[in-house]
Amino acid sequence: MLVDGDAGRLKTEADEPGWEVDPDDEWGVAVIATVGRQLKLRREAVGMRAADFGKAVG
């Protein structure tokens, strides 16, 4: 992994080209929103805060 000097964070595969969702792509936006909702529901079901989940997944 590399460190992004401007943002002060680690660069990951998600920073690579191809991970962006075109805002005009309604299906892509819907998929991302659905995944986010499911993660939140499961995280909350086990009593985990968002910050704790972030640390757990790196």
mmJSON file of the N, C-alpha and C atoms, coordinates in Angstrom:
{"data_MODEL":{"atom_site":{
"group_PDB":["ATOM","ATOM","ATOM","ATOM","ATOM","ATOM","ATOM","ATOM","ATOM","ATOM","ATOM","ATOM","ATOM","ATOM","ATOM","ATOM","ATOM","ATOM","ATOM","ATOM","ATOM","ATOM","ATOM","ATOM","ATOM","ATOM","ATOM","ATOM","ATOM","ATOM","ATOM","ATOM","ATOM","ATOM","ATOM","ATOM","ATOM","ATOM","ATOM","ATOM","ATOM","ATOM","ATOM","ATOM","ATOM","ATOM","ATOM","ATOM","ATOM","ATOM","ATOM","ATOM","ATOM","ATOM","ATOM","ATOM","ATOM","ATOM","ATOM","ATOM","ATOM","ATOM","ATOM","ATOM","ATOM","ATOM","ATOM","ATOM","ATOM","ATOM","ATOM","ATOM","ATOM","ATOM","ATOM","ATOM","ATOM","ATOM","ATOM","ATOM","ATOM","ATOM","ATOM","ATOM","ATOM","ATOM","ATOM","ATOM","ATOM","ATOM","ATOM","ATOM","ATOM","ATOM","ATOM","ATOM","ATOM","ATOM","ATOM","ATOM","ATOM","ATOM","ATOM","ATOM","ATOM","ATOM","ATOM","ATOM","ATOM","ATOM","ATOM","ATOM","ATOM","ATOM","ATOM","ATOM","ATOM","ATOM","ATOM","ATOM","ATOM","ATOM","ATOM","ATOM","ATOM","ATOM","ATOM","ATOM","ATOM","ATOM","ATOM","ATOM","ATOM","ATOM","ATOM","ATOM","ATOM","ATOM","ATOM","ATOM","ATOM","ATOM","ATOM","ATOM","ATOM","ATOM","ATOM","ATOM","ATOM","ATOM","ATOM","ATOM","ATOM","ATOM","ATOM","ATOM","ATOM","ATOM","ATOM","ATOM","ATOM","ATOM","ATOM","ATOM","ATOM","ATOM","ATOM","ATOM","ATOM","ATOM","ATOM","ATOM","ATOM","ATOM"],
"id":[1,2,3,4,5,6,7,8,9,10,11,12,13,14,15,16,17,18,19,20,21,22,23,24,25,26,27,28,29,30,31,32,33,34,35,36,37,38,39,40,41,42,43,44,45,46,47,48,49,50,51,52,53,54,55,56,57,58,59,60,61,62,63,64,65,66,67,68,69,70,71,72,73,74,75,76,77,78,79,80,81,82,83,84,85,86,87,88,89,90,91,92,93,94,95,96,97,98,99,100,101,102,103,104,105,106,107,108,109,110,111,112,113,114,115,116,117,118,119,120,121,122,123,124,125,126,127,128,129,130,131,132,133,134,135,136,137,138,139,140,141,142,143,144,145,146,147,148,149,150,151,152,153,154,155,156,157,158,159,160,161,162,163,164,165,166,167,168,169,170,171,172,173,174],
"type_symbol":["N","C","C","N","C","C","N","C","C","N","C","C","N","C","C","N","C","C","N","C","C","N","C","C","N","C","C","N","C","C","N","C","C","N","C","C","N","C","C","N","C","C","N","C","C","N","C","C","N","C","C","N","C","C","N","C","C","N","C","C","N","C","C","N","C","C","N","C","C","N","C","C","N","C","C","N","C","C","N","C","C","N","C","C","N","C","C","N","C","C","N","C","C","N","C","C","N","C","C","N","C","C","N","C","C","N","C","C","N","C","C","N","C","C","N","C","C","N","C","C","N","C","C","N","C","C","N","C","C","N","C","C","N","C","C","N","C","C","N","C","C","N","C","C","N","C","C","N","C","C","N","C","C","N","C","C","N","C","C","N","C","C","N","C","C","N","C","C","N","C","C","N","C","C"],
"label_atom_id":["N","CA","C","N","CA","C","N","CA","C","N","CA","C","N","CA","C","N","CA","C","N","CA","C","N","CA","C","N","CA","C","N","CA","C","N","CA","C","N","CA","C","N","CA","C","N","CA","C","N","CA","C","N","CA","C","N","CA","C","N","CA","C","N","CA","C","N","CA","C","N","CA","C","N","CA","C","N","CA","C","N","CA","C","N","CA","C","N","CA","C","N","CA","C","N","CA","C","N","CA","C","N","CA","C","N","CA","C","N","CA","C","N","CA","C","N","CA","C","N","CA","C","N","CA","C","N","CA","C","N","CA","C","N","CA","C","N","CA","C","N","CA","C","N","CA","C","N","CA","C","N","CA","C","N","CA","C","N","CA","C","N","CA","C","N","CA","C","N","CA","C","N","CA","C","N","CA","C","N","CA","C","N","CA","C","N","CA","C","N","CA","C","N","CA","C","N","CA","C","N","CA","C"],
"label_alt_id":[null,null,null,null,null,null,null,null,null,null,null,null,null,null,null,null,null,null,null,null,null,null,null,null,null,null,null,null,null,null,null,null,null,null,null,null,null,null,null,null,null,null,null,null,null,null,null,null,null,null,null,null,null,null,null,null,null,null,null,null,null,null,null,null,null,null,null,null,null,null,null,null,null,null,null,null,null,null,null,null,null,null,null,null,null,null,null,null,null,null,null,null,null,null,null,null,null,null,null,null,null,null,null,null,null,null,null,null,null,null,null,null,null,null,null,null,null,null,null,null,null,null,null,null,null,null,null,null,null,null,null,null,null,null,null,null,null,null,null,null,null,null,null,null,null,null,null,null,null,null,null,null,null,null,null,null,null,null,null,null,null,null,null,null,null,null,null,null,null,null,null,null,null,null],
"label_comp_id":["MET","MET","MET","LEU","LEU","LEU","VAL","VAL","VAL","ASP","ASP","ASP","GLY","GLY","GLY","ASP","ASP","ASP","ALA","ALA","ALA","GLY","GLY","GLY","ARG","ARG","ARG","LEU","LEU","LEU","LYS","LYS","LYS","THR","THR","THR","GLU","GLU","GLU","ALA","ALA","ALA","ASP","ASP","ASP","GLU","GLU","GLU","PRO","PRO","PRO","GLY","GLY","GLY","TRP","TRP","TRP","GLU","GLU","GLU","VAL","VAL","VAL","ASP","ASP","ASP","PRO","PRO","PRO","ASP","ASP","ASP","ASP","ASP","ASP","GLU","GLU","GLU","TRP","TRP","TRP","GLY","GLY","GLY","VAL","VAL","VAL","ALA","ALA","ALA","VAL","VAL","VAL","ILE","ILE","ILE","ALA","ALA","ALA","THR","THR","THR","VAL","VAL","VAL","GLY","GLY","GLY","ARG","ARG","ARG","GLN","GLN","GLN","LEU","LEU","LEU","LYS","LYS","LYS","LEU","LEU","LEU","ARG","ARG","ARG","ARG","ARG","ARG","GLU","GLU","GLU","ALA","ALA","ALA","VAL","VAL","VAL","GLY","GLY","GLY","MET","MET","MET","ARG","ARG","ARG","ALA","ALA","ALA","ALA","ALA","ALA","ASP","ASP","ASP","PHE","PHE","PHE","GLY","GLY","GLY","LYS","LYS","LYS","ALA","ALA","ALA","VAL","VAL","VAL","GLY","GLY","GLY"],
"label_asym_id":["A","A","A","A","A","A","A","A","A","A","A","A","A","A","A","A","A","A","A","A","A","A","A","A","A","A","A","A","A","A","A","A","A","A","A","A","A","A","A","A","A","A","A","A","A","A","A","A","A","A","A","A","A","A","A","A","A","A","A","A","A","A","A","A","A","A","A","A","A","A","A","A","A","A","A","A","A","A","A","A","A","A","A","A","A","A","A","A","A","A","A","A","A","A","A","A","A","A","A","A","A","A","A","A","A","A","A","A","A","A","A","A","A","A","A","A","A","A","A","A","A","A","A","A","A","A","A","A","A","A","A","A","A","A","A","A","A","A","A","A","A","A","A","A","A","A","A","A","A","A","A","A","A","A","A","A","A","A","A","A","A","A","A","A","A","A","A","A","A","A","A","A","A","A"],
"label_entity_id":["1","1","1","1","1","1","1","1","1","1","1","1","1","1","1","1","1","1","1","1","1","1","1","1","1","1","1","1","1","1","1","1","1","1","1","1","1","1","1","1","1","1","1","1","1","1","1","1","1","1","1","1","1","1","1","1","1","1","1","1","1","1","1","1","1","1","1","1","1","1","1","1","1","1","1","1","1","1","1","1","1","1","1","1","1","1","1","1","1","1","1","1","1","1","1","1","1","1","1","1","1","1","1","1","1","1","1","1","1","1","1","1","1","1","1","1","1","1","1","1","1","1","1","1","1","1","1","1","1","1","1","1","1","1","1","1","1","1","1","1","1","1","1","1","1","1","1","1","1","1","1","1","1","1","1","1","1","1","1","1","1","1","1","1","1","1","1","1","1","1","1","1","1","1"],
"label_seq_id":[1,1,1,2,2,2,3,3,3,4,4,4,5,5,5,6,6,6,7,7,7,8,8,8,9,9,9,10,10,10,11,11,11,12,12,12,13,13,13,14,14,14,15,15,15,16,16,16,17,17,17,18,18,18,19,19,19,20,20,20,21,21,21,22,22,22,23,23,23,24,24,24,25,25,25,26,26,26,27,27,27,28,28,28,29,29,29,30,30,30,31,31,31,32,32,32,33,33,33,34,34,34,35,35,35,36,36,36,37,37,37,38,38,38,39,39,39,40,40,40,41,41,41,42,42,42,43,43,43,44,44,44,45,45,45,46,46,46,47,47,47,48,48,48,49,49,49,50,50,50,51,51,51,52,52,52,53,53,53,54,54,54,55,55,55,56,56,56,57,57,57,58,58,58],
"pdbx_PDB_ins_code":[null,null,null,null,null,null,null,null,null,null,null,null,null,null,null,null,null,null,null,null,null,null,null,null,null,null,null,null,null,null,null,null,null,null,null,null,null,null,null,null,null,null,null,null,null,null,null,null,null,null,null,null,null,null,null,null,null,null,null,null,null,null,null,null,null,null,null,null,null,null,null,null,null,null,null,null,null,null,null,null,null,null,null,null,null,null,null,null,null,null,null,null,null,null,null,null,null,null,null,null,null,null,null,null,null,null,null,null,null,null,null,null,null,null,null,null,null,null,null,null,null,null,null,null,null,null,null,null,null,null,null,null,null,null,null,null,null,null,null,null,null,null,null,null,null,null,null,null,null,null,null,null,null,null,null,null,null,null,null,null,null,null,null,null,null,null,null,null,null,null,null,null,null,null],
"Cartn_x":[0.839,0.0,0.874,0.36,1.042,0.281,0.973,0.318,0.023,-1.216,-1.638,-1.274,-0.232,0.275,-0.737,-1.554,-2.532,-3.623,-4.12,-5.224,-4.729,-3.446,-2.916,-3.522,-3.849,-4.435,-3.77,-3.991,-3.421,-4.203,-3.488,-4.154,-4.447,-5.607,-6.011,-6.49,-6.922,-7.461,-8.661,-9.414,-10.584,-10.198,-8.941,-8.478,-8.086,-8.054,-7.653,-8.803,-8.489,-9.545,-10.494,-11.745,-12.734,-13.675,-13.384,-14.237,-15.237,-15.163,-16.093,-17.438,-18.508,-19.841,-20.326,-20.682,-21.209,-22.543,-22.671,-23.932,-25.146,-24.926,-26.032,-26.405,-25.613,-25.876,-26.793,-28.087,-29.063,-28.896,-28.567,-28.371,-27.158,-26.063,-24.849,-25.072,-25.749,-26.043,-26.95,-27.924,-28.844,-28.109,-27.17,-26.405,-25.581,-24.883,-24.055,-24.917,-26.071,-26.97,-27.481,-27.817,-28.318,-27.251,-26.041,-24.949,-24.709,-24.725,-24.531,-25.601,-26.854,-27.95,-27.791,-27.424,-27.26,-26.118,-25.015,-23.899,-24.319,-25.037,-25.483,-26.427,-27.383,-28.325,-27.601,-26.664,-25.938,-25.019,-24.379,-23.507,-24.309,-25.459,-26.296,-26.882,-27.146,-27.726,-26.785,-25.487,-24.529,-24.043,-24.659,-24.337,-23.009,-22.58,-21.291,-21.493,-20.673,-20.702,-19.938,-20.227,-19.584,-18.062,-17.567,-16.118,-15.49,-16.181,-15.692,-15.673,-16.707,-16.758,-15.613,-15.368,-14.27,-12.938,-12.716,-11.466,-11.395,-12.522,-12.546,-12.245,-12.676,-12.461,-11.23,-10.603,-9.361,-9.611],
"Cartn_y":[-1.192,0.0,1.242,2.28,3.558,4.546,5.587,6.622,7.797,8.243,9.414,10.639,11.361,12.5,13.601,13.906,14.987,14.667,13.438,13.078,12.482,12.077,11.483,10.14,9.359,8.054,7.039,5.766,4.705,4.563,4.335,4.054,2.563,2.21,0.821,0.55,-0.674,-1.01,-0.13,0.297,1.13,2.481,2.884,4.145,4.015,2.794,2.55,2.867,3.19,3.449,2.269,2.565,1.515,1.373,2.02,1.912,3.049,4.003,5.131,4.699,5.228,4.971,6.255,6.158,7.311,7.714,8.961,9.386,9.241,9.208,9.037,7.573,6.649,5.217,4.823,4.838,4.581,3.197,2.183,0.838,0.797,1.41,1.418,2.116,3.249,3.994,3.162,2.474,1.647,0.491,-0.118,-1.226,-0.737,0.375,0.927,1.287,1.898,2.274,1.027,-0.011,-1.25,-1.919,-2.006,-2.603,-1.802,-0.479,0.364,0.139,0.039,-0.207,-1.563,-2.586,-3.921,-3.957,-3.311,-3.25,-2.553,-1.451,-0.709,-1.566,-2.232,-3.07,-4.181,-4.84,-5.933,-5.416,-4.262,-3.655,-3.29,-2.656,-2.255,-3.466,-4.55,-5.752,-6.372,-6.195,-6.729,-5.653,-4.467,-3.403,-2.7,-2.697,-2.095,-0.678,0.235,1.604,1.677,2.705,2.854,2.931,3.641,3.764,2.412,1.622,0.289,-0.62,-0.52,-1.312,-0.922,0.362,0.824,0.274,0.255,-0.303,-1.805,-2.485,-3.936,-4.351,-3.574,-3.938,-3.262,-2.421,-1.791,-0.614],
"Cartn_z":[0.0,0.0,0.0,-0.59,-0.626,0.239,0.675,1.466,0.563,0.583,-0.174,0.646,0.233,1.0,1.203,0.188,0.294,1.308,1.275,2.157,3.47,3.534,4.762,5.079,4.043,4.275,3.355,3.665,2.849,1.55,0.46,-0.802,-0.877,-1.358,-1.471,-2.889,-3.131,-4.441,-4.787,-3.789,-4.037,-4.614,-4.462,-5.019,-6.487,-6.989,-8.365,-9.314,-10.57,-11.551,-11.672,-11.916,-12.081,-10.903,-9.8,-8.62,-8.523,-9.421,-9.387,-9.961,-9.407,-9.928,-10.571,-11.831,-12.564,-11.932,-11.484,-10.844,-11.758,-13.074,-14.014,-14.211,-13.673,-13.77,-12.616,-12.863,-11.799,-11.182,-11.992,-11.463,-10.55,-10.965,-10.15,-8.82,-8.868,-7.643,-6.741,-7.321,-6.534,-5.863,-6.571,-5.994,-4.816,-5.002,-3.919,-2.715,-2.953,-1.854,-1.12,-1.866,-1.267,-0.412,-0.928,-0.166,1.113,1.007,2.183,3.237,2.789,3.743,4.424,3.654,4.226,5.238,4.911,5.86,7.152,7.011,8.195,9.051,8.412,9.158,9.922,9.273,9.916,11.017,10.757,11.768,13.01,12.798,13.926,14.652,13.926,14.537,15.569,15.373,16.342,17.311,17.251,18.189,17.913,16.67,16.328,15.794,16.292,15.793,14.47,13.676,12.365,12.5,13.479,13.676,14.004,14.824,15.166,13.944,13.117,11.905,10.959,10.844,10.006,10.442,11.746,12.267,12.011,12.159,11.985,10.546,9.593,8.192,7.597,8.384,7.924,7.064],
"occupancy":[1.0,1.0,1.0,1.0,1.0,1.0,1.0,1.0,1.0,1.0,1.0,1.0,1.0,1.0,1.0,1.0,1.0,1.0,1.0,1.0,1.0,1.0,1.0,1.0,1.0,1.0,1.0,1.0,1.0,1.0,1.0,1.0,1.0,1.0,1.0,1.0,1.0,1.0,1.0,1.0,1.0,1.0,1.0,1.0,1.0,1.0,1.0,1.0,1.0,1.0,1.0,1.0,1.0,1.0,1.0,1.0,1.0,1.0,1.0,1.0,1.0,1.0,1.0,1.0,1.0,1.0,1.0,1.0,1.0,1.0,1.0,1.0,1.0,1.0,1.0,1.0,1.0,1.0,1.0,1.0,1.0,1.0,1.0,1.0,1.0,1.0,1.0,1.0,1.0,1.0,1.0,1.0,1.0,1.0,1.0,1.0,1.0,1.0,1.0,1.0,1.0,1.0,1.0,1.0,1.0,1.0,1.0,1.0,1.0,1.0,1.0,1.0,1.0,1.0,1.0,1.0,1.0,1.0,1.0,1.0,1.0,1.0,1.0,1.0,1.0,1.0,1.0,1.0,1.0,1.0,1.0,1.0,1.0,1.0,1.0,1.0,1.0,1.0,1.0,1.0,1.0,1.0,1.0,1.0,1.0,1.0,1.0,1.0,1.0,1.0,1.0,1.0,1.0,1.0,1.0,1.0,1.0,1.0,1.0,1.0,1.0,1.0,1.0,1.0,1.0,1.0,1.0,1.0,1.0,1.0,1.0,1.0,1.0,1.0],
"B_iso_or_equiv":[0.0,0.0,0.0,0.0,0.0,0.0,0.0,0.0,0.0,0.0,0.0,0.0,0.0,0.0,0.0,0.0,0.0,0.0,0.0,0.0,0.0,0.0,0.0,0.0,0.0,0.0,0.0,0.0,0.0,0.0,0.0,0.0,0.0,0.0,0.0,0.0,0.0,0.0,0.0,0.0,0.0,0.0,0.0,0.0,0.0,0.0,0.0,0.0,0.0,0.0,0.0,0.0,0.0,0.0,0.0,0.0,0.0,0.0,0.0,0.0,0.0,0.0,0.0,0.0,0.0,0.0,0.0,0.0,0.0,0.0,0.0,0.0,0.0,0.0,0.0,0.0,0.0,0.0,0.0,0.0,0.0,0.0,0.0,0.0,0.0,0.0,0.0,0.0,0.0,0.0,0.0,0.0,0.0,0.0,0.0,0.0,0.0,0.0,0.0,0.0,0.0,0.0,0.0,0.0,0.0,0.0,0.0,0.0,0.0,0.0,0.0,0.0,0.0,0.0,0.0,0.0,0.0,0.0,0.0,0.0,0.0,0.0,0.0,0.0,0.0,0.0,0.0,0.0,0.0,0.0,0.0,0.0,0.0,0.0,0.0,0.0,0.0,0.0,0.0,0.0,0.0,0.0,0.0,0.0,0.0,0.0,0.0,0.0,0.0,0.0,0.0,0.0,0.0,0.0,0.0,0.0,0.0,0.0,0.0,0.0,0.0,0.0,0.0,0.0,0.0,0.0,0.0,0.0,0.0,0.0,0.0,0.0,0.0,0.0],
"pdbx_formal_charge":[null,null,null,null,null,null,null,null,null,null,null,null,null,null,null,null,null,null,null,null,null,null,null,null,null,null,null,null,null,null,null,null,null,null,null,null,null,null,null,null,null,null,null,null,null,null,null,null,null,null,null,null,null,null,null,null,null,null,null,null,null,null,null,null,null,null,null,null,null,null,null,null,null,null,null,null,null,null,null,null,null,null,null,null,null,null,null,null,null,null,null,null,null,null,null,null,null,null,null,null,null,null,null,null,null,null,null,null,null,null,null,null,null,null,null,null,null,null,null,null,null,null,null,null,null,null,null,null,null,null,null,null,null,null,null,null,null,null,null,null,null,null,null,null,null,null,null,null,null,null,null,null,null,null,null,null,null,null,null,null,null,null,null,null,null,null,null,null,null,null,null,null,null,null],
"auth_seq_id":[1,1,1,2,2,2,3,3,3,4,4,4,5,5,5,6,6,6,7,7,7,8,8,8,9,9,9,10,10,10,11,11,11,12,12,12,13,13,13,14,14,14,15,15,15,16,16,16,17,17,17,18,18,18,19,19,19,20,20,20,21,21,21,22,22,22,23,23,23,24,24,24,25,25,25,26,26,26,27,27,27,28,28,28,29,29,29,30,30,30,31,31,31,32,32,32,33,33,33,34,34,34,35,35,35,36,36,36,37,37,37,38,38,38,39,39,39,40,40,40,41,41,41,42,42,42,43,43,43,44,44,44,45,45,45,46,46,46,47,47,47,48,48,48,49,49,49,50,50,50,51,51,51,52,52,52,53,53,53,54,54,54,55,55,55,56,56,56,57,57,57,58,58,58],
"auth_comp_id":["MET","MET","MET","LEU","LEU","LEU","VAL","VAL","VAL","ASP","ASP","ASP","GLY","GLY","GLY","ASP","ASP","ASP","ALA","ALA","ALA","GLY","GLY","GLY","ARG","ARG","ARG","LEU","LEU","LEU","LYS","LYS","LYS","THR","THR","THR","GLU","GLU","GLU","ALA","ALA","ALA","ASP","ASP","ASP","GLU","GLU","GLU","PRO","PRO","PRO","GLY","GLY","GLY","TRP","TRP","TRP","GLU","GLU","GLU","VAL","VAL","VAL","ASP","ASP","ASP","PRO","PRO","PRO","ASP","ASP","ASP","ASP","ASP","ASP","GLU","GLU","GLU","TRP","TRP","TRP","GLY","GLY","GLY","VAL","VAL","VAL","ALA","ALA","ALA","VAL","VAL","VAL","ILE","ILE","ILE","ALA","ALA","ALA","THR","THR","THR","VAL","VAL","VAL","GLY","GLY","GLY","ARG","ARG","ARG","GLN","GLN","GLN","LEU","LEU","LEU","LYS","LYS","LYS","LEU","LEU","LEU","ARG","ARG","ARG","ARG","ARG","ARG","GLU","GLU","GLU","ALA","ALA","ALA","VAL","VAL","VAL","GLY","GLY","GLY","MET","MET","MET","ARG","ARG","ARG","ALA","ALA","ALA","ALA","ALA","ALA","ASP","ASP","ASP","PHE","PHE","PHE","GLY","GLY","GLY","LYS","LYS","LYS","ALA","ALA","ALA","VAL","VAL","VAL","GLY","GLY","GLY"],
"auth_asym_id":["A","A","A","A","A","A","A","A","A","A","A","A","A","A","A","A","A","A","A","A","A","A","A","A","A","A","A","A","A","A","A","A","A","A","A","A","A","A","A","A","A","A","A","A","A","A","A","A","A","A","A","A","A","A","A","A","A","A","A","A","A","A","A","A","A","A","A","A","A","A","A","A","A","A","A","A","A","A","A","A","A","A","A","A","A","A","A","A","A","A","A","A","A","A","A","A","A","A","A","A","A","A","A","A","A","A","A","A","A","A","A","A","A","A","A","A","A","A","A","A","A","A","A","A","A","A","A","A","A","A","A","A","A","A","A","A","A","A","A","A","A","A","A","A","A","A","A","A","A","A","A","A","A","A","A","A","A","A","A","A","A","A","A","A","A","A","A","A","A","A","A","A","A","A"],
"auth_atom_id":["N","CA","C","N","CA","C","N","CA","C","N","CA","C","N","CA","C","N","CA","C","N","CA","C","N","CA","C","N","CA","C","N","CA","C","N","CA","C","N","CA","C","N","CA","C","N","CA","C","N","CA","C","N","CA","C","N","CA","C","N","CA","C","N","CA","C","N","CA","C","N","CA","C","N","CA","C","N","CA","C","N","CA","C","N","CA","C","N","CA","C","N","CA","C","N","CA","C","N","CA","C","N","CA","C","N","CA","C","N","CA","C","N","CA","C","N","CA","C","N","CA","C","N","CA","C","N","CA","C","N","CA","C","N","CA","C","N","CA","C","N","CA","C","N","CA","C","N","CA","C","N","CA","C","N","CA","C","N","CA","C","N","CA","C","N","CA","C","N","CA","C","N","CA","C","N","CA","C","N","CA","C","N","CA","C","N","CA","C","N","CA","C","N","CA","C","N","CA","C","N","CA","C"],
"pdbx_PDB_model_num":[1,1,1,1,1,1,1,1,1,1,1,1,1,1,1,1,1,1,1,1,1,1,1,1,1,1,1,1,1,1,1,1,1,1,1,1,1,1,1,1,1,1,1,1,1,1,1,1,1,1,1,1,1,1,1,1,1,1,1,1,1,1,1,1,1,1,1,1,1,1,1,1,1,1,1,1,1,1,1,1,1,1,1,1,1,1,1,1,1,1,1,1,1,1,1,1,1,1,1,1,1,1,1,1,1,1,1,1,1,1,1,1,1,1,1,1,1,1,1,1,1,1,1,1,1,1,1,1,1,1,1,1,1,1,1,1,1,1,1,1,1,1,1,1,1,1,1,1,1,1,1,1,1,1,1,1,1,1,1,1,1,1,1,1,1,1,1,1,1,1,1,1,1,1]
}}}
